[in-house]
Amino acid sequence: MRVVAPSELRLPSAAYSHGVVAGDMMFLAGQCGVDGDGNVVGEDVATQTSQAIANLEIVLSAGGFALTDIVYVTAFLADLSDFDGYDRAYAEAFGEHRPARATVRADIYSSALLVELQAIARKD
């Protein structure tokens, strides 16, 4: 197991890693719409989704993976009425790549955060 801690993202304040590589797989902790200093980016779900995906890409790259290596995403939305905005931003970022995905409503640790994305990636 190899821990991935990209310098572009703030170190987690709790007992977890941004990513872990195990063999040909990478497990990515939930990423939200925050910048590298931990500041919330945008007040709408589309902007926050785009930032969360950018953060996933940072972790993936640090582990030697790419967005197209993602095979599964779990998305947590603070409000399911935001689904359309989140889905549009997600589709734009992923393009034709369509990993399996679950989207659930959840209380996210800050009321300013609207979306959190966690993922599993695999290299062929």
C-alpha positions as CSV (number, residue, x, y, z in Angstrom):
1,M,0.0,0.0,0.0
2,R,1.4,3.4,-1.0
3,V,-0.1,6.6,0.4
4,V,-0.6,9.5,-2.0
5,A,-0.4,13.0,-0.6
6,P,-0.1,15.6,-3.4
7,S,1.5,18.9,-2.3
8,E,-1.1,20.8,-4.3
9,L,-3.8,19.9,-1.8
10,R,-4.0,20.7,1.9
11,L,-3.1,17.7,4.1
12,P,-6.2,16.1,5.7
13,S,-6.9,17.3,9.2
14,A,-8.3,13.8,10.1
15,A,-6.9,10.3,10.1
16,Y,-7.1,9.5,6.3
17,S,-5.1,9.9,3.1
18,H,-6.2,11.7,-0.1
19,G,-5.4,8.5,-2.0
20,V,-3.9,5.0,-1.6
21,V,-2.4,2.9,-4.3
22,A,-2.7,-0.9,-3.8
23,G,-1.4,-2.9,-6.8
24,D,-3.1,-1.7,-9.9
25,M,-5.8,0.1,-8.1
26,M,-6.1,3.5,-6.5
27,F,-8.7,4.4,-3.8
28,L,-9.4,8.1,-3.6
29,A,-10.9,9.8,-0.5
30,G,-13.8,12.2,-0.9
31,Q,-12.9,15.4,-2.6
32,C,-15.0,18.6,-2.3
33,G,-15.2,21.9,-4.1
34,V,-12.3,23.4,-2.2
35,D,-9.0,24.9,-3.4
36,G,-5.5,23.8,-2.3
37,D,-5.8,26.0,0.8
38,G,-9.1,24.4,1.8
39,N,-11.3,27.4,0.7
40,V,-14.7,26.6,-0.8
41,V,-14.8,27.4,-4.5
42,G,-18.1,28.7,-5.8
43,E,-21.6,28.8,-4.3
44,D,-23.2,26.5,-6.9
45,V,-23.0,22.8,-7.3
46,A,-21.6,22.9,-10.8
47,T,-18.6,25.0,-9.8
48,Q,-18.0,22.8,-6.8
49,T,-18.3,19.6,-8.8
50,S,-15.8,20.9,-11.3
51,Q,-13.4,21.7,-8.5
52,A,-13.9,18.3,-6.8
53,I,-13.1,16.6,-10.1
54,A,-10.0,18.8,-10.5
55,N,-8.9,17.7,-7.0
56,L,-9.5,14.0,-7.9
57,E,-7.3,14.6,-11.0
58,I,-4.5,16.0,-8.7
59,V,-4.6,12.9,-6.5
60,L,-4.8,10.6,-9.5
61,S,-1.8,12.2,-11.2
62,A,0.3,12.1,-8.0
63,G,-0.4,8.3,-7.9
64,G,0.4,7.8,-11.6
65,F,-3.3,7.5,-12.6
66,A,-5.6,9.5,-14.8
67,L,-9.3,10.5,-14.8
68,T,-9.9,7.8,-17.4
69,D,-8.6,5.2,-15.0
70,I,-11.6,5.8,-12.7
71,V,-14.0,2.8,-12.7
72,Y,-16.3,3.8,-9.9
73,V,-17.5,7.1,-8.3
74,T,-19.6,7.7,-5.2
75,A,-21.1,11.2,-5.2
76,F,-22.6,12.8,-2.1
77,L,-25.0,15.7,-2.6
78,A,-26.2,17.9,0.2
79,D,-29.4,18.5,-1.7
80,L,-30.7,16.1,-4.4
81,S,-32.4,19.1,-6.2
82,D,-28.8,20.0,-7.2
83,F,-28.5,16.7,-9.2
84,D,-28.9,18.3,-12.7
85,G,-26.2,20.9,-12.2
86,Y,-23.8,18.3,-10.6
87,D,-24.5,15.8,-13.5
88,R,-23.8,18.4,-16.2
89,A,-20.5,19.4,-14.7
90,Y,-19.6,15.7,-14.1
91,A,-20.5,14.8,-17.7
92,E,-18.5,17.7,-19.0
93,A,-15.4,16.7,-17.1
94,F,-15.6,13.0,-17.8
95,G,-16.6,13.3,-21.5
96,E,-17.2,9.9,-23.0
97,H,-15.6,8.1,-20.1
98,R,-18.5,6.7,-18.0
99,P,-17.5,5.0,-14.8
100,A,-20.1,3.3,-12.7
101,R,-21.6,5.7,-10.2
102,A,-23.8,6.1,-7.2
103,T,-25.3,9.4,-6.1
104,V,-26.7,9.8,-2.6
105,R,-27.9,12.6,-0.4
106,A,-25.7,13.2,2.6
107,D,-24.8,15.7,5.2
108,I,-21.4,17.0,4.2
109,Y,-19.1,18.3,7.0
110,S,-19.6,22.0,6.1
111,S,-22.9,23.6,5.1
112,A,-21.0,25.6,2.4
113,L,-20.1,22.3,0.6
114,L,-22.7,21.0,-1.8
115,V,-20.9,17.9,-3.3
116,E,-18.2,15.4,-2.3
117,L,-16.8,12.8,-4.7
118,Q,-14.9,9.6,-3.9
119,A,-13.5,7.2,-6.5
120,I,-11.8,4.0,-7.3
121,A,-9.4,3.8,-10.2
122,R,-7.7,0.8,-11.9
123,K,-4.9,0.6,-14.4
124,D,-5.2,-2.0,-17.1
